[in-house]
């Protein structure tokens, strides 16, 4: 599927970008391929629709002032208070040159060690950097924790299911992604008796007092 996004050169910058946002325009920048970054602007409604459908790490045919540029949606800046996108970073690419991109790990399945033995899943890595050609990009990696059947089992980087055309660039094969830990039960210790304190009602003292406080003969 080819995704197209129309854009225009942007002459408003910095603090004045609010003027664009008030008109339903998102400030953006295009960078990469050793070229100087270019300030552009895109229609908010059009970008929102594309981003919700495709997300990041998606190849987009960007038309800037009538010129076609292939880009990736690299980063989207979001204002949680206004509930709106406020800025977009687009990375220029060439389809025959490898690129690096970050993808999230999604943990699925149920571990036997958790379900039956009361363990807890421990995830050591939640995101990895991948390297591949733009056409081979993936949006995420699923990690099935059902293979963790005991507390000795672990999932390593080398165990992740990824296409042969994709390489993980920022971790070693033996790096641990997920494991199962035993849940430590907290021991509740009775407070030490305070010197001179009378034993609680119904308790015998160390000297063998009866519940009524009478010492045995």
N, C-alpha and C positions, 0 to 999 in steps of 0.2 A: 504493500500500500504506500503510495506517494502522498506525503503531507506537504501542503503548500501554505506559506505564510507571507502575506504582503507587508512591506515595510517601507519607510521613508527615512531619509537622512534627518538627523535631529540637530537643531541649532540652539535649543534650550538645554541648559545644564544645571547641575548642582541644586541649590535651594529652590530654583525656579521651576524644577520638574513638577511641582505640585500643580502648576497651571495646566500641564498636559494631562495629569491624572484627573483633574476636574472635568476635562473634556472627553474622558473615556479613552485615553491613550496611555500606553505603558512605555516608559523609557527603557531602552535596551542598549546593549553594546555587543558588537561582533569582534572577535579576536582570534588569533591563531595563524598558523602557517607562516610565521615569521614576518607577518605584515602588521602595520600599525592598526591599533584598534579603531573601530569606527562607531560613532554614536548614531543610533537609529531610534525609531519609534514605531510601535505596532498598535493596531486596534485592540482594545481590551477584550471585547466580546469574542473576536476571532481567536485571539491567543488563548483565552480561557477554555474555549471549546477544544482546541488542539491539545492543550496541555492535559486536560482531563481525560482525553481519549488515548493519548500516547505517553505522557509522562516524560521523565528525563531519559537520556541515552536513546533518543529517537532521532533518526535522520529527517531533516526538514529541508525542503526546497524553498529557500528564502529569496524572495524577489525584492531587492533594494533598488529603488528608483529605476525599475525595469531591468536590472541585472541579476541573473540567477547565481546564487551562492549556496552550496550545500553546507549545512551546519548541524550541530547537535544542540539540543536544549541542555546547557551545561549546569546552570544554577538559576533558581527562581527565588527572588526575595519576596517575602510575604509579610504583611502587616496583620497580626492576629487581632488587633484592636479594631481596625477598620474592616477586617475580613476581606482583604483585597491583595492582589499581586501588585507590587510597587516597582519592581525592576527585574529585568531578565538578562542573563549572560548567555550568549550564543557563540559556540566554538566552530570555526571554519575547519572543514575536513576535506581530505581527498580520498576517494574510495579505494585507491590502491596503496594507501599508507596506513600502517597500524596506529591505533590511538589507545590511550589509557582512559578508563572510566571506572567510577565507583558503583558497586551494586550491593544491595542489601541481602542478607541471608534471612530466609523465612523458615522457621522451625515448625515442622509438621509431625504428626504421628504421636504415639504414646509409648513411653518406655515401660517395660516390664518391671524394671528396678524401681520405678516410681509408683506404678499401679499396685504392685504386690508387696514390695519391700519397704515402702514408705520413704523412698529417696526423693531428691529434688534435683531437677535439671540445672546444670551450671553452664551458661554459654560464655565462652571466653572471647569470641569474635562475632560481631554482628554485621560487619561490612567488609568487603574485600575490594581491592583494586584489580581490575582485569586489563589485559592487553589483547587486542585482536584487530582485524580489519573492520571498518565501519559496518559493512554488510553482515558481519557475524555477531554484532552486539546482542547481549542478552540484558533483560531488565532486572533480573534477580536470580537467586539460587535457592532452591528448596533443600532443606536438610531434614532427613527423616530420622527422628530420634528413637524410633521403634527398634533400631539395631542395638540400642543400649539396654541389654538384657540384665546386666549385672553391674556392680559398683566398679568392676575392673575394666569395663568397656569404655572406649573413648572414640570420638569422631575427630579425625585429623583433616587438615587441608587436602591431603592426597585422596581422601575418601569422598570429597565433594563431587557430585554428578554434574559435570559441565561438558559442553561440546569439545571435541579434540582441537577445534580451531581457536579455542579461547584459552588463554594462559593467565594464571593468577600471579600478579606481579609483586605484591607487597608482603608475601608470607612464604615461609619454608614449608615443604611438604609435610614435615612432622609436627608442625604447630597444631595444638589442640583447639578444636572449635567448640566441642561440647562434651560434657561428661555428667555423671550422676554422683551426687554427694549424699552421705548419710546425714539425716537431720539429728542434730545433737539435742537430747532432752536435757533441759535445765533441772538440776537437782536443787530442791528447796530445802535448805538446812534450817533446823530450829535455832532460834537465837540463843546465844550463850546466856546463862543466868547471871543476873546482876548481883553482885555481892550484897548480902543482907536482904535480898528480895524474898518474900514469902512464896512458896510454891503455889501454883494455880490450884483453884478448888478442884478436887477430884484427882489430883496427881500426888503420888508418893514422893517424898523427898529422898535424897541420896542416903539419908540415915535410916530409911525404912519407915517413915511416918505413914500412918493409915490415912484414908481419905478424910477422916475427921481431925487429922492433925495430931492424933495420939501416938506416942512412940511405943513400939513393941517392947515388951520386957524380955 
